[in-house]
Every structure is written in structure tokens, then in C-alpha cells.
Amino acid sequence: MSDPNPPEQPSFNRPAGGDPTTPLPSNPPASPAPGSGSTPPPPPPPVAPTGGPSGMSSIPDPTSEGAGFFTALFDFSFTNFVTPILVRFVYLLATVALVASWLIFVIVGFTQNVGTGLAALILGPIFVIIYLAVIRMTLEFYLSVVRMSEDIHKRLPQA
């Protein structure tokens, strides 16, 4: 009967076992010759994966992006991503719009009826936080897709 697990395949132009996060099998250290009095040199430290010591992708800085905002925005070949640059701005706009909407609901509620105004004043922040969380998760999803695409593009061999 054959082994149910297939052998490890090379990935992203690296040989099998070449991933820095996968420990490589090591040979046992050779014992020094008797009477030599010297110890073998220590093994080299492990190499950290690209993106930092944790192996996670680093957070892009819009000021150090490869292309500027307008260059990325009008790049019709789609080689530069505009999402990492726009995410912070869109989140700021969404936050301001939600808070402004809540304030308008409170003011309009108090002009119509005190009970409506109090309901908007008390329940409004709950809805603002819920909507803000949904917007944040959506923007993080878009940004993670772009980061994965950038990472895959860096790892694949260039043709």
C-alpha cells in the first residue's frame, strides 16, 4: 500500500524544505577530535522570513510606496495597487460620515420629540460602532487580498 500523504512539493520557486519557516533536518554535530581542545563553531542563526522576524507581511507605508497616489490611480496596466494608499482615507471618511449622521439624527430627533432624541442619543452610538466595525472588516479584507497578491507577485519567478 502506498503512503497516503504525497511528498512535499517545491513551492514559490523554492526547493522542498526551502521555506525559512520550515525547520530543515540537521546533521548531528561532529565531535571534535580527541585532544584537539577546540569546539566546533556554532551553527549559523536561522534566517528570518522576509517581512520581519514574525514572518508576517509588514504594514505598507503610503509615503514609501513604490508609486505615488496619482501614479497608482492612473496606472491602467494595474501594476501598482492604490488600495493600501486609500484604505486609511476611506476609513477616516466613513468614521466622519457615521458620526455626522448620528449627530444629525440626534438633532432631528430632539426637534421632533424628546423621546426620539433620547433614543437616537442612546442607541445611535451602538449602531455607529456596529457599522464602523463592518466597514473596518471590509476594508481589512480588501487590504489583505492586495497584500496577498503583492506577496505572491514577489515570490513567483519573473518571466
C-alpha positions, -999 to 999 in steps of 0.1 A, spaced: 0 0 0 14 35 -8 18 64 15 -15 85 17 5 117 20 21 130 -12 58 141 -9 64 177 -2 64 197 -35 85 228 -42 66 260 -38 72 296 -49 104 287 -67 120 272 -36 131 236 -33 113 213 -9 122 222 26 135 256 15 108 276 33 125 296 61 96 288 84 101 250 79 129 236 100 155 218 80 168 185 91 202 190 107 231 166 109 243 158 144 274 180 153 307 162 147 325 156 179 360 173 180 390 151 176 402 139 210 430 161 223 424 190 198 409 212 226 387 232 201 350 232 199 331 232 166 318 266 155 282 273 165 256 268 137 245 300 119 214 316 133 182 309 114 172 333 87 141 353 94 115 352 66 110 383 46 86 407 62 101 408 97 110 385 125 75 371 128 72 362 92 41 383 87 39 409 59 49 443 71 24 471 71 28 492 40 36 529 45 18 550 19 46 576 20 72 549 10 50 531 -16 67 525 -49 43 547 -67 25 579 -57 -12 581 -53 -19 596 -87 6 573 -104 -12 543 -89 -46 557 -96 -40 562 -133 -19 531 -138 -41 514 -165 -18 483 -165 -27 477 -128 9 471 -118 7 494 -88 -21 490 -62 -40 520 -49 -58 501 -21 -31 504 5 -29 541 0 -67 547 0 -77 524 29 -68 549 57 -85 578 39 -117 558 32 -119 546 69 -115 582 81 -142 594 57 -165 566 69 -159 575 106 -166 611 100 -198 603 79 -211 580 106 -205 604 135 -220 633 114 -251 612 106 -255 602 143 -254 639 153 -279 648 126 -303 620 139 -299 633 174 -306 669 165 -336 660 143 -349 636 170 -348 663 196 -366 688 173 -394 663 167 -398 647 201 -377 644 233 -382 606 234 -370 603 198 -340 625 206 -331 604 236 -334 572 217 -311 585 190 -287 598 216 -286 564 235 -289 539 206 -270 558 180 -235 551 192 -243 513 192 -253 515 156 -223 537 147 -199 512 163 -216 482 145 -214 499 111 -179 511 118 -168 475 126 -184 462 94 -167 489 73 -134 482 91 -136 444 84 -145 450 48 -115 474 43 -92 449 61 -104 422 38 -97 443 7 -62 452 20 -54 416 29 -63 405 -6 -40 432 -21 -12 422 3 -15 385 -6 -14 395 -43 18 416 -37 34 388 -17 26 362 -44 39 385 -71 72 389 -52 76 352 -47 68 340 -82 96 339 -108 96 368 -131 91 359 -168 
